[in-house]
């Protein structure tokens, strides 16, 4: 393959739908296409519209603008040779040209959620009303959400002569994880109307998702053909299905005079009986509307604080600076005022918004863990929430997500995944509940929203009682030392969660260090909150004061027991204390996580020693390695087939999100020393590498630390937002 620019771009619509591809316009992944529609937001993602194959005819000479890579390794069409420029801001824009002509193409995916009111508040506005000592909840009834999945494309021509633009449709109907294959059972119907065509798959007699394409000018010619054996080189590297067949129902011919443009729109659903007018201005209006939406959220306009920051009860008094919300946390944790209006800061906030989506099954907000293939995950959401919502002052969003996850607390566990269809969420995490408490604490410190604490305190107590009394997966506090333990074979409940067959790759049964650090921080929060609620005359002040004292006493007990994790020979923390009381002495970043929480149970001397070893063993320009390179189990490259990659996932792979805990720990234990981390490589990655304008999930442990995994990861972006200055 020639040296094609395979860096990627990503568009999203707030519902889970997305469009993605490469700079060189060649498709290298199953997840490349112009309209993956989330039919059950944010799930049910289905590829409907792959792309348009374009060619331009000038004075009888035809120039192919596309580039196709076939499964036999051959490249047909060399449009990349005419591609002179690509820009990602404000929307992806390609420019092809020769001496006497230039053609540009732009794509925009409009925000797709309408008719939900203040949906970011979550599962209903569960405002509590006091009736003596009894409390009732009134759930606000949400209006029916209206979903709109669409993408707009605009071509603009400049030249000396009339040109004929030919656009051939390439379409599909398949789940976004799989490839489409020619089949006698798979047919596509098309109904041609006035400057539009309605398309629908028919597979084994079942009708698929209807959608339609319309355009401002041109003549459409039905011409149904199949294009076989597209090669997907990235999937080949990953040991997955790497061949695709695409259907073409026809093509559009547009005659363009110099300065002319044509706008197209692909939209899910049958055409409206009275359709909105599609004009050349529509594209610019949609781009402007998206910029206005982001401006309203983040307050980019001069003098603005963002829609949620103005007069919101959660934000406290008007005019308070964000740093005032966290008086107990070092100021360097937050972005400086001078940086808050810089272009890169706005790009980071724009990237963060791509992960915020509406989930239909809960009628509220959630967070896509990463694109292209992840759904929403409880642990990832709660870890990312401070960067995605608290730092940008999206307090309603933070409140809504915390409320939703609190609502789905079962047996003291917070859901780690929601089902796509009706059914119970999945509860396969020991730490999601503890991260929920930690993030709730950060939200409350930021907003002083103590009424929300009163609303959620029963959930807090449910988690506490379940951990103390025992719950699923044999999760229970050890009565002898107060530490949290678990033991369930064939599952992985911590963030190092890969399981191959019935065998976790990094088994962490027993007492993981970061779990117990979270447990200690949770007990400290509980003590503070019980005391706070007693002052608010929430329930019985005497009972709450006694609870506060009990939580504080337990926290002290746990703090003492945390010393069991101290390895004096290494000057580091054991990663786990196993059920048979053996210690795991591998050097992993979980020790740094244990130092980074709001309440830390380790001494200054221990913290400094831990950070010194983590700096030499784990720190890279893109985050922390998941395992010391000197460990015999270390794997320096994340590559190969699914099983090979799974075995490397937590065995040395660099995780970008871990740079956040490292910085928080460093600022706690070395407040007067400069951070031994240069932001530039990670910011260069954000701006110029992999997915332009986002941050990858993981990187190779070995230099040059090639980006791997999901091309855009929520907690990677969130932790940079949380700490960049």
PARO-513346 format. One line per 5 residues: number of its first residue (from 1); their letters; for each residue x, y, z of C-alpha. Coordinates in Angstrom, 2 decimals. Layout:
BEGIN
NUM) A) X Y Z  ...
***
This chain:
BEGIN
1) XXXXX) 0.00 0.00 0.00  1.38 3.48 -0.78  2.09 5.88 2.04  -1.51 6.98 2.54  -2.54 9.31 5.35
6) XXXXX) -4.69 6.96 7.44  -5.21 9.31 10.36  -8.88 9.38 11.21  -11.74 11.82 11.76  -14.93 11.42 13.78
11) XXXXX) -18.36 13.08 13.79  -21.10 12.29 16.33  -24.68 13.41 16.95  -25.36 13.02 20.70  -27.36 9.82 20.16
16) XXXXX) -24.58 7.33 19.50  -24.67 7.77 15.72  -21.37 8.58 14.10  -19.45 9.08 10.87  -15.78 8.31 10.51
21) XXXXX) -13.05 7.77 7.97  -9.49 8.66 7.06  -7.72 11.77 5.83  -6.80 10.08 2.56  -10.47 9.03 2.18
26) XXXXX) -9.66 5.33 2.08  -11.69 2.99 4.29  -9.47 0.91 6.57  -11.95 -0.20 9.26  -15.32 -1.87 9.61
31) XXXXX) -16.24 1.34 11.46  -15.63 3.70 8.56  -18.70 5.17 6.89  -20.76 8.32 6.69  -23.88 7.28 8.58
36) XXXXX) -23.84 4.72 11.38  -27.30 5.30 12.84  -27.96 4.43 16.50  -31.45 3.04 16.06  -31.89 2.47 19.81
41) XXXXX) -29.80 5.37 21.16  -26.97 5.01 21.81  -27.05 1.40 20.61  -28.27 -0.47 17.58  -25.61 1.28 15.49
46) XXXXX) -26.13 0.30 11.87  -24.17 1.30 8.77  -26.60 2.64 6.17  -24.56 5.06 4.07  -20.93 4.16 3.43
51) XXXXX) -19.80 6.99 1.15  -20.03 8.63 -2.25  -17.56 7.60 -4.92  -16.81 10.85 -6.74  -15.31 11.65 -10.13
56) XXXXX) -15.00 14.96 -11.94  -15.14 15.43 -15.70  -13.65 18.60 -17.26  -13.32 19.06 -21.04  -13.81 15.33 -21.59
61) XXXXX) -11.12 14.31 -19.10  -12.32 12.31 -16.08  -10.50 12.43 -12.75  -11.40 9.80 -10.13  -11.37 11.36 -6.65
66) XXXXX) -11.85 8.17 -4.63  -9.31 5.65 -3.43  -10.23 2.01 -2.91  -8.17 -0.73 -1.31  -9.22 -4.22 -2.32
71) XXXXX) -8.82 -7.40 -0.30  -6.18 -8.74 -2.73  -3.91 -5.85 -1.73  -4.43 -3.78 -4.86  -5.36 -0.10 -4.89
76) XXXXX) -7.80 1.05 -7.53  -8.45 4.73 -8.19  -5.84 7.15 -7.00  -7.85 10.12 -5.84  -5.42 10.59 -2.98
81) XXXXX) -2.89 11.82 -5.54  -5.16 14.80 -6.28  -5.85 15.46 -2.59  -3.98 18.64 -1.70  -5.36 19.60 1.69
86) XXXXX) -7.43 18.35 4.61  -8.78 20.34 7.56  -10.72 19.09 10.57  -12.06 22.43 11.86  -14.84 23.29 12.13
91) XXXXX) -15.87 20.19 10.13  -13.88 17.72 7.98  -12.96 19.31 4.65  -11.06 17.77 1.74  -9.62 19.75 -1.19
96) XXXXX) -8.73 18.05 -4.48  -7.31 19.91 -7.42  -5.07 20.40 -10.41  -3.80 23.50 -12.18  -7.15 24.54 -13.60
101) XXXXX) -9.69 23.28 -11.03  -10.39 22.70 -7.34  -13.11 20.69 -5.63  -13.84 20.72 -1.90  -16.02 18.38 0.12
106) XXXXX) -17.27 19.00 3.65  -19.24 16.77 6.03  -21.31 17.73 9.04  -23.43 15.56 11.35  -26.10 17.67 13.09
111) XXXXX) -26.99 17.16 16.74  -29.81 14.64 16.72  -31.74 15.04 19.97  -34.90 17.10 20.18  -37.95 17.36 22.40
116) XXXXX) -36.53 16.14 25.75  -36.39 19.33 27.78  -33.51 19.41 30.23  -32.64 15.77 29.61  -29.21 16.12 31.23
121) XXXXX) -30.88 16.07 34.66  -31.30 12.36 34.23  -33.93 9.88 35.21  -36.50 12.44 36.25  -36.30 15.46 38.52
126) XXXXX) -36.43 13.54 41.77  -36.86 16.58 43.95  -37.43 15.58 47.54  -40.28 17.05 49.51  -40.15 16.90 53.27
131) XXXXX) -43.27 15.68 55.03  -42.26 15.46 58.66  -39.68 12.69 58.74  -41.07 11.07 55.62  -39.72 11.73 52.16
136) XXXXX) -41.46 11.28 48.84  -40.20 11.51 45.31  -41.96 13.02 42.36  -40.65 11.83 39.02  -40.99 14.32 36.24
141) XXXXX) -42.58 12.78 33.19  -40.27 13.16 30.23  -41.77 14.17 26.89  -41.20 11.75 24.05  -37.73 12.19 22.66
146) XXXXX) -37.41 12.90 18.95  -34.36 11.44 17.25  -32.88 12.65 14.00  -29.98 10.76 12.45  -28.54 12.53 9.42
151) XXXXX) -25.42 13.77 7.71  -24.94 16.59 5.22  -22.34 16.68 2.45  -21.38 19.68 0.37  -19.20 19.80 -2.74
156) XXXXX) -17.97 23.15 -4.08  -16.24 23.63 -7.43  -13.81 26.28 -8.65  -12.26 26.22 -12.12  -11.99 27.68 -15.57
161) XXXXX) -14.54 25.43 -17.27  -17.83 23.69 -16.67  -17.43 20.42 -14.76  -19.58 17.33 -14.38  -19.52 15.77 -10.91
166) XXXXX) -20.56 12.14 -10.72  -21.44 10.76 -7.28  -22.06 7.03 -6.93  -23.86 5.91 -3.74  -22.30 3.06 -1.75
171) XXXXX) -24.67 1.73 0.89  -25.21 -1.11 3.35  -27.37 -2.36 6.14  -25.34 -4.16 8.77  -24.38 -4.03 12.42
176) XXXXX) -21.42 -1.73 12.94  -19.24 -4.59 14.25  -19.63 -6.76 11.15  -19.07 -6.59 7.41  -21.65 -6.82 4.66
181) XXXXX) -21.49 -9.68 2.17  -23.33 -10.13 -1.12  -26.27 -12.45 -0.63  -29.31 -13.48 -2.65  -31.38 -12.81 0.46
186) XXXXX) -30.15 -9.20 0.68  -31.80 -6.75 -1.68  -32.19 -2.99 -1.65  -35.30 -1.18 -2.81  -35.24 2.43 -4.00
191) XXXXX) -38.04 4.85 -4.68  -37.06 7.90 -6.71  -38.78 11.20 -6.00  -38.22 14.87 -6.72  -34.49 15.38 -6.05
196) XXXXX) -34.47 12.53 -3.56  -34.32 8.76 -3.38  -35.70 6.61 -0.56  -33.73 3.44 0.21  -34.49 0.34 2.27
201) XXXXX) -32.88 -3.06 2.62  -34.89 -6.27 2.38  -33.09 -9.22 3.95  -34.76 -12.66 3.89  -38.13 -10.96 3.55
206) XXXXX) -37.57 -8.57 6.47  -37.59 -4.85 5.82  -34.67 -2.88 7.10  -34.26 0.71 8.23  -35.69 3.21 5.75
211) XXXXX) -33.61 6.26 4.91  -33.41 8.76 2.14  -30.91 10.91 0.30  -31.81 14.27 -1.20  -29.84 16.92 -3.05
216) XXXXX) -30.08 20.53 -4.17  -29.34 19.88 -7.86  -28.49 17.05 -10.21  -30.03 14.09 -12.01  -30.15 10.69 -10.36
221) XXXXX) -29.71 7.54 -12.43  -30.72 4.17 -10.91  -27.98 1.65 -11.67  -27.89 -1.15 -9.11  -24.53 -2.92 -8.85
226) XXXXX) -22.40 -4.53 -6.16  -18.79 -3.63 -5.36  -17.04 -6.71 -4.00  -14.09 -7.30 -1.72  -13.15 -3.99 -0.21
231) XXXXX) -10.13 -4.62 2.01  -10.06 -3.29 5.57  -6.39 -3.16 6.50  -6.83 -2.18 10.16  -9.09 -5.18 10.73
236) XXXXX) -6.48 -7.41 9.09  -3.95 -6.22 11.66  -6.43 -6.98 14.45  -7.15 -10.50 13.22  -10.81 -9.71 12.54
241) XXXXX) -13.08 -9.88 9.50  -11.47 -7.67 6.85  -13.59 -7.91 3.68  -16.66 -5.88 2.76  -19.15 -5.83 -0.10
246) XXXXX) -21.05 -2.60 -0.69  -24.16 -2.04 -2.76  -24.62 0.86 -5.14  -28.23 1.63 -6.11  -27.26 4.37 -8.57
251) XXXXX) -25.45 7.63 -9.09  -26.06 11.37 -9.22  -24.79 13.59 -12.03  -24.35 17.29 -11.23  -23.28 19.94 -13.72
256) XXXXX) -21.21 22.61 -11.98  -20.25 26.03 -13.24  -17.24 27.71 -11.63  -18.28 28.74 -8.11  -21.20 26.29 -7.98
261) XXXXX) -21.93 23.91 -5.09  -24.23 20.98 -4.39  -25.51 19.96 -0.96  -26.78 16.48 -0.10  -28.47 15.16 3.01
266) XXXXX) -28.83 11.53 4.11  -31.47 11.09 6.81  -32.95 8.07 8.58  -36.68 7.56 8.01  -39.10 8.02 5.15
271) XXXXX) -39.24 11.49 3.60  -41.58 13.94 5.33  -44.82 14.71 3.54  -43.87 18.38 3.77  -40.07 18.26 3.77
276) XXXXX) -37.91 21.10 4.95  -36.23 23.02 2.16  -32.69 21.89 1.35  -30.62 24.74 -0.10  -26.95 25.62 -0.48
281) XXXXX) -27.29 27.66 2.72  -28.49 24.64 4.71  -24.99 23.28 5.19  -23.61 26.54 6.59  -26.69 26.92 8.81
286) XXXXX) -26.17 23.47 10.29  -22.48 24.19 10.98  -23.42 27.49 12.62  -26.12 25.81 14.71  -23.63 23.25 16.02
291) XXXXX) -21.14 25.97 16.90  -23.90 27.88 18.68  -24.89 24.75 20.63  -21.33 24.25 21.84  -21.06 27.96 22.64
296) XXXXX) -24.17 27.75 24.79  -22.84 24.72 26.65  -19.30 25.94 27.23  -19.78 29.70 27.25  -17.32 30.45 24.48
301) XXXXX) -18.92 33.77 23.68  -17.41 36.81 25.34  -18.76 37.24 28.85  -20.59 33.89 28.76  -20.30 31.14 31.35
306) XXXXX) -22.32 28.53 29.52  -25.96 27.68 29.75  -25.58 25.55 32.85  -23.37 28.03 34.69  -25.85 30.88 34.66
311) XXXXX) -28.11 31.08 37.64  -28.16 27.34 38.21  -28.83 26.24 41.72  -26.14 23.59 41.41  -23.47 26.14 40.59
316) XXXXX) -23.98 28.07 43.79  -23.97 31.84 43.80  -23.54 33.61 40.47  -20.08 34.88 39.82  -18.17 32.35 41.91
321) XXXXX) -15.02 31.19 40.19  -14.64 27.47 39.62  -11.54 27.25 41.79  -13.62 28.43 44.75  -15.69 25.25 44.52
326) XXXXX) -12.74 23.12 45.65  -11.06 25.02 48.51  -9.53 21.81 49.88  -7.85 20.73 46.61  -4.67 22.32 45.23
331) XXXXX) -5.41 25.00 42.64  -3.11 23.48 39.94  -5.76 20.78 39.51  -7.79 23.22 37.43  -7.22 24.96 34.17
336) XXXXX) -5.81 28.46 34.44  -8.01 31.41 33.52  -5.65 32.42 30.71  -5.85 28.95 29.15  -9.63 28.63 29.45
341) XXXXX) -10.29 30.59 26.24  -7.45 29.22 24.11  -8.22 27.41 20.83  -6.82 24.10 22.10  -9.04 24.30 25.18
346) XXXXX) -12.08 24.76 22.96  -10.99 21.78 20.88  -10.69 19.67 24.03  -14.18 20.67 25.15  -15.56 19.93 21.69
351) XXXXX) -13.92 16.50 21.87  -15.43 15.90 25.31  -18.95 16.61 24.04  -18.71 13.77 21.51  -18.95 11.26 24.37
356) XXXXX) -22.09 12.74 25.96  -25.13 10.92 24.59  -28.77 10.34 25.33  -29.74 6.80 26.29  -33.33 6.03 25.32
361) XXXXX) -33.71 3.11 27.75  -33.16 5.40 30.74  -34.39 8.66 29.15  -31.28 10.42 30.34  -27.61 11.14 29.82
366) XXXXX) -24.77 8.69 29.67  -21.19 8.60 28.37  -19.89 6.57 25.45  -16.63 5.08 26.74  -14.93 5.29 23.35
371) XXXXX) -15.34 5.28 19.59  -15.76 3.37 17.48  -16.84 0.21 19.25  -17.52 0.88 22.93  -20.88 1.49 24.52
376) XXXXX) -21.47 3.30 27.82  -19.75 1.80 30.88  -20.39 2.76 34.50  -16.79 2.76 35.71  -15.51 4.71 32.70
381) XXXXX) -18.34 7.22 32.98  -17.75 7.95 36.64  -13.99 8.28 36.26  -14.43 10.59 33.27  -17.20 12.71 34.79
386) XXXXX) -15.03 15.30 36.60  -13.23 16.16 33.37  -16.29 15.92 31.13  -18.72 17.76 33.36  -17.28 19.35 36.51
391) XXXXX) -14.34 21.25 35.04  -16.46 22.63 32.14  -19.19 23.45 34.71  -21.79 21.18 33.14  -23.25 20.62 36.57
396) XXXXX) -26.70 19.52 35.41  -25.03 16.85 33.30  -22.96 15.60 36.23  -26.02 15.61 38.45  -28.12 13.76 35.89
401) XXXXX) -25.56 11.01 35.37  -25.00 10.56 39.10  -28.75 10.46 39.65  -29.27 7.89 36.90  -26.54 5.55 38.12
406) XXXXX) -27.76 5.98 41.69  -31.26 5.04 40.58  -29.93 1.75 39.18  -28.02 0.77 42.31  -28.85 -2.86 43.14
411) XXXXX) -27.52 -4.84 46.10  -25.06 -2.04 46.74  -23.55 -2.24 43.24  -23.71 0.44 40.58  -24.50 -0.70 37.05
416) XXXXX) -21.46 -1.09 34.84  -23.51 -1.40 31.65  -27.09 -0.81 30.57  -28.88 -3.25 28.29  -29.78 -2.20 24.76
421) XXXXX) -33.27 -3.62 25.11  -35.60 -3.95 28.06  -33.90 -5.73 30.90  -31.71 -5.29 33.91  -28.38 -3.50 33.75
426) XXXXX) -25.17 -5.50 34.16  -23.50 -5.40 37.58  -20.01 -6.79 36.99  -17.86 -4.23 38.78  -16.66 -3.92 42.35
431) XXXXX) -15.36 -0.39 41.90  -18.19 1.37 40.03  -20.08 1.88 43.30  -16.99 3.29 44.99  -16.22 5.55 42.03
436) XXXXX) -19.83 6.75 42.22  -19.29 7.84 45.82  -15.95 9.48 44.97  -17.42 11.38 42.02  -20.51 12.35 44.01
441) XXXXX) -18.14 13.85 46.57  -16.35 15.90 43.92  -19.68 17.10 42.54  -20.87 18.17 45.99  -17.63 19.98 46.75
446) XXXXX) -17.94 21.80 43.43  -21.58 22.82 43.76  -22.45 22.78 47.45  -25.69 21.13 46.31  -26.53 19.60 49.66
451) XXXXX) -30.15 18.94 48.71  -28.81 16.50 46.14  -26.79 14.83 48.89  -30.00 14.42 50.89  -31.63 12.88 47.84
456) XXXXX) -28.81 10.43 47.18  -27.79 9.58 50.75  -30.02 6.47 50.85  -28.05 5.15 47.87  -24.80 5.91 49.68
461) XXXXX) -26.03 3.98 52.71  -27.18 1.09 50.53  -23.67 0.77 49.10  -22.11 0.96 52.55  -24.42 -1.69 54.03
466) XXXXX) -23.92 -4.04 51.08  -20.13 -3.85 51.28  -20.14 -4.34 55.06  -22.77 -7.08 55.07  -21.72 -8.78 51.84
471) XXXXX) -23.13 -8.78 48.33  -22.65 -10.47 44.96  -19.29 -11.94 43.93  -18.46 -12.49 47.60  -17.76 -8.80 47.99
476) XXXXX) -17.52 -8.08 51.69  -15.57 -6.11 54.25  -13.17 -8.31 56.21  -14.24 -7.90 59.84  -10.66 -8.32 61.08
481) XXXXX) -9.01 -5.48 59.17  -11.92 -3.52 57.67  -10.64 -4.00 54.11  -12.85 -4.89 51.14  -12.33 -8.33 49.64
486) XXXXX) -13.93 -10.31 46.84  -13.62 -13.82 45.42  -15.51 -15.01 42.35  -13.74 -17.12 39.76  -14.14 -16.55 36.04
491) XXXXX) -14.93 -12.83 36.32  -12.85 -9.67 36.56  -14.41 -6.91 38.62  -11.71 -4.22 38.64  -10.69 -1.97 35.77
496) XXXXX) -8.09 -4.56 34.71  -11.01 -6.55 33.44  -10.03 -8.75 30.48  -11.27 -12.34 30.65  -10.29 -14.95 28.05
501) XXXXX) -12.71 -17.84 28.26  -13.29 -18.18 31.98  -9.83 -16.97 32.96  -9.01 -13.34 33.82  -5.69 -12.29 32.31
506) XXXXX) -4.82 -10.23 35.38  -6.71 -11.94 38.23  -7.06 -9.64 41.22  -9.12 -11.69 43.68  -8.85 -10.73 47.30
511) XXXXX) -8.09 -7.15 48.30  -6.98 -4.91 45.40  -5.10 -1.82 46.54  -7.09 0.84 44.66  -10.39 -0.72 45.73
516) XXXXX) -9.45 -0.32 49.36  -8.12 3.17 48.78  -11.53 3.99 47.29  -13.20 2.33 50.29  -11.18 4.51 52.67
521) XXXXX) -12.10 7.65 50.74  -15.75 6.58 50.71  -15.81 6.19 54.49  -14.31 9.65 54.87  -17.00 11.07 52.60
526) XXXXX) -19.72 9.25 54.54  -18.52 10.69 57.82  -18.48 14.22 56.39  -21.89 13.82 54.78  -23.61 12.40 57.84
531) XXXXX) -22.32 15.37 59.82  -23.46 17.79 57.13  -26.95 16.26 56.99  -27.26 16.47 60.77  -26.76 20.22 60.50
536) XXXXX) -29.43 20.37 57.79  -31.93 18.66 60.14  -32.19 15.81 57.66  -33.63 12.97 59.70  -32.46 12.62 63.30
541) XXXXX) -29.38 14.78 64.10  -28.45 12.48 66.98  -28.57 9.38 64.78  -26.62 11.08 62.01  -23.93 12.29 64.41
546) XXXXX) -23.51 8.74 65.70  -23.25 7.50 62.11  -20.63 10.14 61.34  -18.56 8.98 64.29  -18.91 5.34 63.27
551) XXXXX) -17.85 6.06 59.69  -14.86 8.08 60.93  -13.82 5.27 63.25  -14.07 2.74 60.41  -12.08 5.02 58.14
556) XXXXX) -9.31 5.18 60.72  -9.35 1.39 61.02  -9.07 1.04 57.24  -6.30 3.62 57.11  -4.30 1.57 59.60
561) XXXXX) -4.98 -1.62 57.64  -3.90 -0.03 54.36  -0.36 -0.41 55.67  -0.69 -4.10 54.84  -0.17 -3.02 51.22
566) XXXXX) 3.18 -1.35 51.97  6.16 -3.19 50.52  9.21 -1.72 52.32  11.68 -3.61 50.12  10.36 -1.96 46.97
571) XXXXX) 9.11 1.26 48.49  5.83 0.60 46.70  2.38 -0.86 47.31  1.43 -4.49 46.78  -1.12 -4.63 43.98
576) XXXXX) -3.37 -7.13 45.75  -3.56 -9.14 48.93  -4.84 -12.47 47.66  -7.46 -14.60 49.45  -4.75 -16.83 50.93
581) XXXXX) -2.99 -13.65 52.19  -0.19 -13.78 49.60  0.95 -10.40 48.27  1.22 -9.50 44.61  4.35 -7.36 44.29
586) XXXXX) 4.04 -6.38 40.61  4.63 -2.69 39.92  1.33 -1.48 38.51  -0.35 1.96 38.37  -2.99 0.98 40.92
591) XXXXX) -0.65 2.23 43.63  -0.73 5.66 41.98  -4.53 5.49 41.82  -4.51 4.87 45.57  -2.60 8.14 46.08
596) XXXXX) -4.81 10.24 43.84  -8.20 10.12 45.54  -9.76 13.01 47.47  -8.93 11.29 50.76  -5.58 9.51 50.86
601) XXXXX) -4.61 6.97 53.52  -0.85 6.89 52.93  1.92 8.96 54.46  3.95 11.64 52.73  7.08 9.49 52.82
606) XXXXX) 5.27 6.53 51.28  3.62 8.68 48.64  6.95 10.14 47.54  8.59 6.71 47.31  5.68 5.32 45.31
611) XXXXX) 5.77 8.23 42.88  9.54 7.98 42.46  9.30 4.33 41.41  6.21 4.93 39.25  8.03 7.77 37.49
616) XXXXX) 10.99 5.61 36.55  9.02 2.43 35.77  5.60 3.44 34.48  5.56 7.04 33.25  5.66 7.65 29.47
621) XXXXX) 4.87 10.74 27.36  1.30 9.46 26.88  0.31 8.11 30.29  1.27 5.30 32.64  2.17 1.76 31.69
626) XXXXX) -0.04 -0.89 33.22  3.01 -2.96 34.23  6.70 -2.37 34.86  8.81 -3.23 31.77  11.12 -5.26 34.01
631) XXXXX) 8.32 -7.68 34.89  8.53 -11.08 33.14  4.85 -10.76 32.15  5.39 -7.37 30.46  4.22 -7.02 26.85
636) XXXXX) 5.50 -3.92 25.11  3.24 -3.96 22.06  -0.51 -4.18 21.82  -0.97 -5.97 18.52  -2.00 -9.24 16.90
641) XXXXX) -5.29 -11.10 17.01  -7.98 -10.64 19.66  -6.44 -13.04 22.16  -2.95 -11.64 21.72  -4.22 -8.11 22.24
646) XXXXX) -6.28 -9.13 25.26  -3.19 -10.64 26.85  -1.31 -7.37 26.39  -4.16 -5.05 27.44  -3.04 -4.67 31.08
651) XXXXX) 0.45 -6.12 30.85  2.42 -3.01 29.97  0.10 -1.16 27.62  0.05 2.59 28.31  -3.29 4.04 29.41
656) XXXXX) -3.67 7.75 28.71  -6.28 8.32 31.43  -3.81 7.31 34.12  -1.87 10.54 33.61  -4.64 12.24 35.61
661) XXXXX) -4.20 10.19 38.80  -0.43 10.54 38.45  -0.69 14.34 38.32  -3.11 14.48 41.26  -0.78 12.29 43.33
666) XXXXX) 2.26 14.36 42.33  0.56 17.61 43.29  -0.36 16.12 46.67  3.06 14.75 47.60  5.40 17.04 45.64
671) XXXXX) 3.53 20.37 45.66  6.72 22.42 45.35  8.38 20.34 42.63  7.72 20.70 38.92  5.77 17.91 37.28
676) XXXXX) 8.12 15.47 35.47  5.76 15.27 32.52  5.84 17.21 29.25  2.35 17.82 27.88  3.53 18.45 24.33
681) XXXXX) 3.63 14.84 23.00  0.11 14.13 24.26  -1.21 17.44 22.91  0.50 16.79 19.58  -1.24 13.41 19.52
686) XXXXX) -4.56 15.15 20.22  -4.08 17.68 17.43  -2.19 15.77 14.76  -2.22 12.00 15.30  -4.56 8.98 15.20
691) XXXXX) -8.06 10.51 15.48  -7.58 14.21 14.81  -9.09 16.18 17.67  -9.35 13.33 20.17  -7.15 11.05 22.30
696) XXXXX) -6.65 7.32 21.88  -7.55 4.75 24.49  -4.09 3.18 24.82  -0.52 3.23 23.49  2.22 0.64 23.20
701) XXXXX) 4.35 0.33 26.31  7.48 0.33 24.17  8.72 3.41 22.35  7.58 5.02 20.05  4.35 4.30 21.96
706) XXXXX) 2.13 3.76 18.91  -1.52 4.69 19.62  -3.82 1.67 19.81  -7.32 0.64 20.78  -10.28 2.97 20.43
711) XXXXX) -9.34 6.09 18.46  -11.28 8.40 20.83  -11.65 7.55 24.52  -13.75 9.48 27.02  -11.56 9.19 30.11
716) XXXXX) -8.41 9.95 28.08  -9.88 13.28 26.97  -11.45 13.92 30.38  -8.22 13.58 32.34  -6.41 15.99 30.03
721) XXXXX) -9.21 18.53 30.47  -8.99 18.03 34.22  -5.31 18.93 34.39  -4.06 20.87 31.39  -2.91 24.38 32.25
***
